[in-house]
């Protein structure tokens, strides 16, 4: 077997390995200049999370959004349930100027309260999910994309939460 024929599989393995590693969202991404992911400037309203999108992706009868701007940049969009589910509220937080350390504050809080936290690959630079079991089970899904982070807290199934996360991240 010639040296050239042995070289081709090695190069193919390196290329495939690089593609797989890149698809896992391991960080080091560069984002389009001027986008929130690149600048860290998060939206100050809920235009990126309109009621119709939240209702469609989460599959819930909700109202809203209630808008709460964050002093450090970003916004919380809350969607109360139209009926039933007690006081359950679906929440989408978009935070600006996020670092790995600030992104992990909620994750560390969930862990310290003995909630299992699962690292999720393939979403932005880093992501995790956790379910808090209480009166109403609340699924938490958080993704850091560059210098912004999105945290969704929902009573909906993870599959639906992921649909909403994908739609919101596409706008950042």
N, C-alpha and C positions, 0 to 999 in steps of 0.2 A: 504494500500500500504506500503510495507516495506521500510525501510530507504535506503536499497541498490538500489531499483528501482528508488527512487527519486534522488539518487546520480549519476546514469549513465547519465541522460539527462544533468545534470549540467556539468559534465566532458566533454561530447560531445560538449556542447555549448562553453566551454572554448577552446577546441582544434580547433573547426571550427573558432572561433574568432581569435585565434592566427594565423591560416593559412591565413585568409583573411587579417589581418594586415600585415603579412609578404609579401604577394603578392602585397601590395600597394606601396612597395618601400619606406617605411618611414625612412630609414636610419639605422644606427647601423649594417650594413652588415660587414661581414669580407670577404675579398677577398683572393684568392689563393696567397700564398707567391711568390714574384718575378714578379707578373703581374703588368702592369702599374696602375691598380686600387689600388693595395696595396702599391706600391712604389712611385707613383706620377711621375714616369719617362715616359713622353709621347714620342711617336715616333718623329724623326726629319726629316722624309720624308713621302711621300704619299703612301707607300707600302700597308697600310691598306685601302686605298681608290683608287684602280686602276680605270682607265678610264672605263673599261668594266663594273665594278660594278656600278659606278655612272650612266652610260648610261642606263644600264638595269633597275635599281631600280627607277630612276627618270623619265625614259621614254622620255628623251630629246636627241636631236642631239647636243652633246657638244664635245669639244676638251680638251686637257690638260692631266694631271693636271699641273698647274703652282705651284711651290713649294716655300713657304716662311717660313723658320724656325723662330720660336719665340725666342727672346733672353733669356727668362726665362724658356724655355723648351716647346716643342710642335711645331706644324706646321699648316700653312694654306694651303689648297689645293684648287686651283681655277680652275673652268671649264667654259671657255667662250662658248657661244652658237656658233655652227658652222655657222648658218645663221639666219637672222631675230632676233627678240626680242631686237633690239637696242644694247645697251651696257650691257645687262643682263649677270651676271656671277653667277654661282652656286658656293657656298663656303662651305667647310667642315673644321672647325677648331678643332684641338685636342690640348687641353691645359694640361700641367702638373702642379703638385704641387698646385692643386686647393683646396680652402677652401670654406665653405658656403659663406663667405663674398665676396671673389673674383668671385665666380660663379654668384652672384647676381648683379654685376656691370652692365652688359649688360641689365639684366631684369629691374633694376631700371632706366636705361637710356631710355628704351622703354616706361616705365610707365611715366617718366617725360616729354616725348614727346607726351603724351596723346594717346599712343597705348595700347589697351586692352591686358593684359597679363593673360593667363590662366594657372593655376597650373595643371600639368598632373601627375597622379598617375600611378604606375606600371612600371616606368622606372628608374632604378638605385636608388640612394639615394634621388635625387630631380630632377624635370624636369618642364619645362614650354614651352609654345608656344605663339607666337604672329604673327600677320600679319601686315606688314607695307604697307599701301596703298599709292602709289606714281605713277610715270609714269608706272612702272611695279610693280604689287603686289609681295611682297617678304615675304614668309613664313619663320619664325624663329622657330627652335625647338632645345632646349638645354637640355642636360642631364648630371648630375654629377654622376659618378660611382666611388665611393671611392675618390681617390686623382686625378682623371683625369676628364675632361669634354669634351664633344663633342657638338659643335654648328654647325647646318646646316642652311644655309640661301639659299632658293631656290624659283624659280618661279613655281616649280612643285606643284602638289596637296599634301596636308598633308599625304594622304595615301601612296604616293610614297616616301615622305620624311621619313616617319616612317620605310619603308622597308630598306632604306639606313641606317638609324640610327641603326636599329636592327643588320644589317650586320657589321657595324663598331664597335658597342659595344661588339659584340661577340669576337672580336679580342683583346679587352682590358681586 
